[in-house]
Amino acid sequence: MVAGLLWAAWPAAVLASTALQTESVAVPVLLTGLLMLASSGNHHGLLVHIGAGLALGLAALCRANLVLVVPGALLWLFMSYRRHSQRALVAATVVGGVALLTAVPWLLRNYSRLGVVALATQREPLFLGNNAWARGSYDGEFFAPYAGRQERWLEARHPGFRMKPEVEKSRIYAIEAVTYWRESPNAASG
């Protein structure tokens, strides 16, 4: 309830709710899936598990980082049905399978169009949170119409960066984020 009230009063959520933003769709779909999972202990019906898997899969399609909720949901199912291991296995298989089947068309589309099996190729946030300029949010210069320090730095390390296709930029963002993690192990601890 508290999280819902905070979300409802958060200015970015209010502004985003006036347009079809990914968060505006992902949050209610995710909450629906989680509520279905929470009620699955009372209703061991197959439809509840199918619905939860569908909702979690749709949430991951809206916001790819929400795919990480699926393994947590499966673990929760195993823990909640710990006395009934066969029931836990069936429930987890249904929820995980439906979530996966929900994402498969998009994965195939990305493979066909981009040559990569991925829910999303957007890795700028990974890099923006893991580099020498990271401040816990998007850097204002990243949205500027001119090339800021970060983009010039990337261009120097990867000539032609600005003109590269989306998948190649995504690969570079991931490489640079991981490189920063390795070279700056104490950066996260401040």
C-alpha positions, -999 to +999 in steps of 0.1 A: +000+000+000+028+024+009+047+017-023+015+022-043+008+055-026+044+067-032+042+057-069+008+075-073+022+107-058+057+105-075+057+133-101+075+112-127+048+085-124+020+111-126+036+126-158+043+092-173+007+081-167-006+106-191+013+089-219+018+053-228+052+049-211+067+015-204+065+020-167+028+029-169+021-005-185+048-026-167+039-017-131+003-028-131+010-059-152+038-069-129+017-063-098-011-084-114+014-112-119+027-110-083-008-108-069-017-140-088+014-157-075+005-146-039-030-160-043-018-193-059-014-208-024-051-205-019-060-215-055-039-243-068-056-240-102-037-241-134-053-209-146-038-188-118-003-201-127-009-195-164-021-160-157+009-152-134+033-165-161+016-144-188+016-113-166+053-117-157+062-123-194+043-092-205+060-072-178+094-083-190+084-073-226+075-039-213+106-034-192+133-060-200+149-057-166+118-072-151+128-105-165+148-109-133+115-111-114+107-145-131+135-165-114+126-149-081+090-159-086+100-195-094+121-196-062+092-182-042+069-209-056+094-236-046+096-221-011+059-217-007+051-253-018+081-268+000+060-295+015+046-304-019+076-306-042+056-321-071+031-292-069+060-267-067+076-282-098+044-281-118+036-245-107+071-233-115+072-251-148+038-235-158+047-200-146+082-201-161+071-218-193+042-193-200+065-163-192+091-177-217+065-185-243+052-149-239+086-135-247+096-160-275+079-140-304+098-109-295+131-128-291+126-143-325+117-109-340+149-095-325+170-124-339+154-120-373+157-082-375+189-075-354+207-108-354+207-111-316+185-131-292+176-104-266+145-088-251+161-054-255+193-040-269+192-009-248+222-010-225+228+027-221+215+026-185+240-001-177+268+021-189+254+053-175+253+038-140+288+023-143+314+048-156+335+075-142+307+101-146+280+080-129+259+099-104+230+075-098+209+090-126+211+099-162+236+126-168+220+157-183+246+160-210+236+125-223+203+140-236+220+172-250+219+177-288+257+179-288+282+152-279+290+154-242+321+142-224+308+106-221+299+103-258+333+119-269+351+094-246+332+065-261+339+079-296+377+081-288+377+045-276+354+032-303+359+052-335+326+058-353+306+050-322+279+076-329+271+060-363+272+024-352+239+004-353+219-001-322+232-037-315+268-026-318+263+004-295+246-020-270+276-043-271+300-014-265+280-001-236+281-035-220+318-039-226+326-005-211+304-011-180+321-044-173+355-029-179+346-001-154+335-027-128+368-046-132+390-015-132+372+003-103+362-024-078+357+002-050+337+027-070+304+012-058+314+015-022+322+051-026 
